[in-house]
Amino acid sequence: MLTDRAAYKYKVKFFVKKVSIAISFPCNMSIVYKKGKKKIPFTKEPALDIKKYEARFEETIEFESVFFKSKSTGK
């Protein structure tokens, strides 16, 4: 039943400074956060520094999420 459930609303915030990956050819990097069918892309697609093997994003992504918990089962 609906009265058996409790809803919890969370605000989630990610900050991605850089991504390191051992690829030795020039390319652009992108990040997409996926939860269920919902996809949230980061806006920046920085070039990969092939000497340091890293792409610097310096970007924050923020979203709200609702979780439901059964009061009787705890699940």
NUZANU-724004 format. One record per residue: residue number from 1; residue in three letters; x, y, z of N, C-alpha, C, O in turn. Coordinates in steps of 0.02 Angstrom, whole numbers, plus 50000, padded with zeros to 5 digits. Layout:
N
     n   res      nx      ny      nz     cax     cay     caz      cx      cy      cz      ox      oy      oz
   NUM   ALA       X       Y       Z       X       Y       Z       X       Y       Z       X       Y       Z
...
//
This chain:
75
     n   res      nx      ny      nz     cax     cay     caz      cx      cy      cz      ox      oy      oz
     1   MET   50042   49941   50000   50000   50000   50000   50044   50062   50000   50103   50060   50018
     2   LEU   50015   50117   49980   50052   50180   49979   50067   50206   50049   50117   50241   50059
     3   THR   50026   50189   50098   50038   50212   50166   50096   50175   50198   50122   50197   50250
     4   ASP   50117   50120   50168   50173   50081   50194   50241   50108   50171   50293   50083   50192
     5   ARG   50241   50158   50129   50303   50184   50100   50322   50252   50128   50279   50294   50143
     6   ALA   50387   50262   50134   50413   50328   50151   50455   50351   50092   50492   50312   50062
     7   ALA   50450   50414   50075   50488   50442   50019   50543   50488   50046   50532   50527   50092
     8   TYR   50601   50481   50018   50659   50523   50037   50685   50558   49975   50700   50526   49924
     9   LYS   50690   50623   49979   50713   50663   49922   50785   50686   49937   50799   50715   49990
    10   TYR   50829   50673   49890   50899   50691   49897   50920   50737   49840   50896   50731   49784
    11   LYS   50964   50783   49856   50996   50824   49805   51067   50799   49799   51105   50799   49847
    12   VAL   51085   50777   49739   51150   50747   49727   51191   50795   49685   51167   50823   49636
    13   LYS   51254   50803   49703   51299   50849   49668   51366   50814   49656   51397   50790   49703
    14   PHE   51388   50810   49592   51452   50782   49574   51497   50837   49547   51475   50880   49509
    15   PHE   51560   50836   49568   51609   50881   49538   51664   50837   49508   51696   50798   49544
    16   VAL   51674   50843   49443   51726   50805   49410   51781   50853   49391   51772   50898   49351
    17   LYS   51840   50842   49420   51898   50884   49406   51933   50860   49343   51944   50899   49297
    18   LYS   51950   50795   49341   51984   50768   49283   51970   50694   49277   51951   50661   49325
    19   VAL   51981   50669   49217   51976   50597   49203   52042   50575   49176   52068   50606   49129
    20   SER   52071   50523   49204   52134   50496   49180   52121   50429   49146   52087   50386   49173
    21   ILE   52150   50421   49087   52142   50359   49048   52203   50352   49003   52226   50400   48973
    22   ALA   52229   50291   48998   52290   50279   48959   52274   50268   48885   52274   50211   48861
    23   ILE   52260   50323   48851   52249   50321   48779   52302   50367   48748   52309   50425   48770
    24   SER   52338   50343   48699   52394   50383   48672   52379   50415   48604   52425   50432   48568
    25   PHE   52315   50424   48588   52298   50459   48526   52251   50518   48543   52213   50513   48591
    26   PRO   52254   50572   48506   52213   50631   48520   52138   50616   48512   52117   50586   48462
    27   CYS   52099   50637   48561   52026   50628   48557   51993   50675   48608   52027   50703   48651
    28   ASN   51928   50682   48604   51890   50720   48653   51855   50671   48700   51836   50617   48679
    29   MET   51847   50691   48763   51816   50648   48813   51747   50677   48830   51737   50738   48828
    30   SER   51700   50633   48846   51635   50656   48870   51613   50610   48926   51634   50553   48931
    31   ILE   51571   50638   48970   51544   50600   49026   51468   50607   49025   51442   50661   49014
    32   VAL   51434   50551   49037   51361   50551   49043   51344   50512   49106   51365   50455   49115
    33   TYR   51305   50544   49151   51280   50509   49210   51214   50477   49191   51170   50510   49162
    34   LYS   51206   50412   49206   51146   50376   49188   51116   50344   49250   51150   50309   49287
    35   LYS   51051   50356   49260   51014   50325   49315   50948   50300   49286   50905   50340   49269
    36   GLY   50941   50235   49281   50882   50207   49249   50882   50226   49175   50930   50214   49140
    37   LYS   50827   50255   49152   50823   50277   49083   50844   50350   49074   50848   50375   49018
    38   LYS   50857   50384   49129   50874   50455   49126   50949   50464   49117   50989   50434   49152
    39   LYS   50968   50506   49068   51039   50521   49055   51051   50595   49064   51013   50637   49039
    40   ILE   51104   50612   49100   51122   50682   49111   51194   50691   49085   51241   50669   49118
    41   PRO   51202   50724   49028   51270   50734   49002   51305   50795   49033   51272   50844   49051
    42   PHE   51370   50791   49039   51410   50850   49057   51414   50893   48994   51413   50867   48938
    43   THR   51420   50959   49003   51420   51003   48945   51488   51008   48911   51491   51020   48851
    44   LYS   51542   50998   48949   51609   51004   48920   51631   50937   48890   51616   50884   48916
    45   GLU   51668   50942   48834   51701   50885   48804   51773   50904   48791   51792   50919   48734
    46   PRO   51815   50904   48844   51884   50927   48836   51927   50878   48796   51913   50819   48792
    47   ALA   51979   50906   48765   52027   50864   48729   52070   50826   48779   52086   50852   48832
    48   LEU   52088   50766   48761   52131   50725   48803   52203   50746   48794   52228   50750   48737
    49   ASP   52237   50761   48849   52308   50778   48848   52346   50711   48844   52349   50675   48893
    50   ILE   52375   50695   48785   52406   50630   48776   52474   50623   48811   52502   50568   48815
    51   LYS   52501   50678   48836   52564   50674   48875   52549   50656   48948   52587   50619   48979
    52   LYS   52494   50683   48975   52474   50670   49045   52421   50616   49050   52405   50593   49105
    53   TYR   52392   50595   48993   52337   50547   48992   52277   50570   49033   52248   50530   49070
    54   GLU   52259   50633   49026   52202   50658   49065   52163   50710   49026   52189   50745   48983
    55   ALA   52099   50715   49042   52054   50767   49015   52027   50805   49075   52000   50775   49122
    56   ARG   52034   50870   49075   52012   50912   49131   51942   50939   49118   51929   50976   49071
    57   PHE   51897   50919   49161   51826   50939   49155   51810   51000   49197   51782   51049   49172
    58   GLU   51828   50998   49262   51813   51054   49307   51739   51073   49302   51722   51132   49291
    59   GLU   51695   51025   49309   51624   51037   49300   51582   51003   49354   51600   50949   49379
    60   THR   51527   51035   49372   51481   51008   49422   51416   50989   49388   51391   51024   49345
    61   ILE   51389   50932   49409   51323   50911   49385   51280   50899   49447   51304   50871   49497
    62   GLU   51218   50920   49444   51174   50919   49503   51104   50895   49482   51079   50913   49429
    63   PHE   51074   50853   49524   51006   50829   49511   50973   50808   49576   51006   50799   49627
    64   GLU   50907   50801   49573   50868   50778   49631   50845   50707   49617   50830   50689   49560
    65   SER   50843   50667   49670   50822   50598   49664   50775   50581   49722   50786   50604   49778
    66   VAL   50724   50540   49709   50677   50519   49760   50684   50444   49769   50681   50406   49721
    67   PHE   50692   50423   49832   50697   50352   49848   50638   50333   49892   50618   50371   49936
    68   PHE   50609   50275   49880   50553   50250   49919   50575   50191   49961   50613   50149   49938
    69   LYS   50550   50188   50023   50567   50134   50069   50503   50108   50101   50461   50147   50123
    70   SER   50497   50041   50102   50440   50010   50135   50451   50011   50210   50503   49990   50235
    71   LYS   50402   50036   50247   50408   50039   50320   50406   49970   50351   50436   49959   50404
    72   SER   50370   49923   50320   50364   49857   50349   50425   49812   50334   50447   49774   50377
    73   THR   50452   49815   50273   50507   49771   50254   50575   49806   50258   50627   49772   50262
    74   GLY   50576   49871   50257   50639   49908   50258   50674   49910   50191   50730   49936   50187
    75   LYS   50642   49885   50139   50673   49884   50072   50648   49942   50031   50668   49951   49974
//
